[in-house]
Amino acid sequence: MKNLELLYDRYPVLKTINDQNENIIDKNAYFKTLQFNEYISSSNGTCQGILFIVDGMLKIQRLSENGDETSLYEIKEGELCHEALSCLLNFNPLNIIGRAVMNSTICIIPIEIVRNYLIKDLQFLKYMYEDLYEKFNIIIQKREDKNHNSLQTRLIKLLISKNSKIIYGTHRDLALEIDSTREVVSRHLKLIEKEGYIKIERGKIIVLKDLNEM
């Protein structure tokens, strides 16, 4: 019950759909706990449903045929992962994987419930398109940053965008987000740490001073 309450708090549009359709989400949604660094994927060809974040955060990445990962965006409470659209529209899978950047709780609403109730709800469609627009903007911004800014500038902007004094994740995670390598990012992080702006710890970075001043 607690997870359902949290789900509806994060996604009020789901509560409306549930109340209007004889508690259809209450009866069919299921929850899963992901540990830090645990992966979730639909690359096996099955379409289980749409994923919603109840607590925590996932990093969404695309996996190439040779195993390389490209960082796309992060999703947190109240946001959506749009991989399920390929299932709904019978498109080829996008080879998208999600990785928990902290211990996280997710909710999965089965694909048939999505088809028969969520996608037919105009408010949910509006919510989905707004979220998709935001994700598209993030990807465009990353591309523009890569084309016009130095790696150190991109790294600092990425840290600032986290909007937190404690940034969870590995140096490899950050490298994926700015299209670099772990070794190069580690070197630049050490330079920033030497200036007294951050403190590097295992699995996280602690921001000590305003990075906008760099």
Number of C-alpha atoms within 10 A of each C-alpha: 7 6 15 17 13 15 23 16 15 19 20 15 16 18 20 15 19 18 12 11 11 10 13 16 22 14 9 12 15 14 17 11 15 20 14 18 17 15 15 14 15 18 13 8 11 10 19 14 22 22 18 22 24 26 20 18 23 29 22 24 20 16 16 12 8 6 8 10 16 18 22 17 17 20 18 18 20 17 22 21 24 17 21 22 15 13 20 16 8 9 10 9 17 16 16 22 21 23 20 23 23 19 15 22 21 21 20 17 20 17 17 14 16 17 13 10 17 22 15 12 16 10 15 19 14 12 15 17 14 13 17 16 10 12 20 13 12 15 15 11 12 18 13 11 17 15 9 10 12 10 18 17 14 18 22 16 16 15 20 16 9 11 10 12 15 15 17 19 18 17 21 15 17 20 20 18 21 21 16 16 15 15 12 14 21 17 13 15 21 14 14 19 17 11 11 12 17 22 17 16 10 9 13 14 21 16 20 13 14 11 14 9 6 10
